[in-house]
Amino acid sequence: MYTYSKRIFFGVSLAAACAVLVFPVSRTHAAGDGWLSGSVTSATGAPLEGAAVSAQVPGETITTSVYTGRDGRYFFPAMKPAKYHLRVQEIGFEESEADVNLGSQTQKADFRMKDTADLILQLSGYQAMAALPEDTVAHRRGKAILQRTCTYCHEASTALRPRFDQHGWEVMVGTMTNNFSPNPRPLTPLQKELATYLTEMRGPEKSPMTPKAFHPAGEATLPVIYEYDVRYVDGGYTPHNGADWRYGPASSAGGGGGLHDAVLNGDGNIYFTSTGNGTVRSIGKIDTKTGATTDFALPLGNGTIARSHGMYQADDGIIWFNGAPQGAGAPVTNGVLGRLDPRAGQITSFQPPGGLKVGGWLGADTKGVIWAAGEHKEEAGALRFDPQTKTFTEFQSPHSKMTYGITADREGKGWWMAVGEDTIEYADTSGKVHEIGLPDRPLAEYLKPGDITEKIPQPGVGGVQSPRRPRADHNGMDIWVPNWFGNSLMKIDSRTAEFKYYGVPLPGMSPYEAAVDSKHQVWVSFENGDEVGRFDPKTERWTVYGWPTRGTAQRCQNIFEHDGVVEVVLASSAAQRVGRMVIRTPEEVEQLRQRAR
């Protein structure tokens, strides 16, 4: 399914069933709308599959993108009449641009792409890592240290974007690992080893890196992708959102406007959390028709408003989130339980009793009971909140110090991740807490025995596997857990607690959060990439879909499903963007093809 020749393909056969649009943009249109299509070929005239074609009205904040199929042709859904700026990008080729005046008719725009040998800035994180050699112990060690040290906050593509000499890399490694401290500590031996390795890979001399071209293929070329630039709290937009690959991945120092989670509501708009300090935004909303940003503030009663981190949308459309105090040193994951009613525009909160705090990860069972990470002094665990009685129930972890992700199954059991201890914990229906210790696994797939014997420090939290943000299948009995450092997806039987590992397609993808649709398909975000994966438990095969933005470093993975329709939702702090990926069926694309003739 994956080819490691000059071009690497993502996707599986088009014969597999695809979702229908929740907002059927390719089947309905407003009066006066037009259709845009065309072809993308190489300099020799060969059709290019998987090229990203993006359209944006200059001055507006919404970008619509599609991918070319096997025949090199692309088809946009119906769009409003306007002057659009088109950008065509594919790894291994120079960018091509054009302006098109679209009226209420079918408009065509063809592109012929020129080859380029400079692929590094076009790659997402794990794709850049794939270019790093593994032929010697030093190279494998350096690659593992890079992955463990530099991909916690952003993609490896961000770390590998610049080029420095030895001194420059030592300064960069020291600055990043000391968190920009004005009084940095001397470099450790491992940090010096990393700087030397980066000097060889991305220094002034010829690099031994061998980048390959990745592109979507098959099913992965079907989506329509809508991306929305999010206004900063104080106004304005990021000057580098990763949309133009010539400038490499988006960069806003890992924080940007503080976007973290996002959901697509039944009103058609995207709501997102905000980890940044401020006076107006606890939760933000993007109007998907206009691109306008609206702020909602949750007062904390002390003259400040809450920040937020985690978000969960219940079946009734109510949005639940954690509301944390402001302050540079205050954790953004501990506070109250927030509630936003999008229909009424009303935002409220609930305070747990006895000094308990709501963490930044939330879930729910099939009865609408909300589960959240919980903390009380040095104790970690989970909180269960009943929206009917407005009461909290605490579940203490036996040993763990921090709860990271949490979900609840169809029987009402809560499951949460002890990320630092590589342990999964759950509370049965009687309230008893159980532990599942994860077995030891290799630090990275490409390491050989004896390559690394010492512990590699990392920023942030997490063990060797670092189970992150799980999701229960509410139509089945499985719990799906992405292991971030373990680079794997795990299935747990909620009745027996037996589990099974599934590898992700390539090393270093860093699976972060799972979501499950009504057909039991598992959607997984890859934090070290600009892609989202769909795993089919029946066939045990992956389909990898690409976002057109570079440097998304996505932690959020939510889907919205209605009447058999699935949309995937993105939030990217680095790119200061939110997005939704709508999967079209082959039949819908064929209808557009017939219209374009």
Buried (B, 14 or more C-beta within 10 A) or exposed (E): BEEEEEBBBBBBEBEBEBBBBBBBBBBEBEEEBBBBBBBBBBEEEEBBBBBBBBBBBEEEBBBBBBBBBEEBBBBBBBBEBBEBBBBBBBBBBBBBEEEBEBEBEBBEBBBBBEEBEEBBBBBBBBBBBBBBBBEEEBBBBBBBBBBBBBBBBBBBBBBBBEBBEBEBBBBBBBEBBBEEEEEEEEBEEBBBBBBBBBBBBBBEEEBEBEBBBBBBBBBBBBBBBBBBBBBBBEEEBBEBBBBBBEBBBBBBEEEBBBBBBBBBBEEEBBBBBBBBBBEEBBBBBBBBEEBEBBBBBBEBEEEBBBBBBBBBBBEEBBBBBBBBBBEEEEBBBBBBBBBBEBEEEEBEBBBBEEEBBBBBBBBBBBEEBBBBBBBBEEBBBBBBBEBEEEEBBBBBBBEBBBBBBBBBBBBBBBBBBBBBBBBBBBBEEEEEBEBBEBEEBBBBBBBEEEBBEEEBEBBEEBBBBBBBBBBBBBEBBBBBBBBBBBBBBBBBEBEEBEBEBBBBBBBBBBBBBBBBBBBBBBBBBBBBBBBBBBBBBEEEBBBBBBBBBBBBBBBBBBBBBEEEBBBBBBBBBBBBBBBBBBBBBBEBBEBBBEEBE
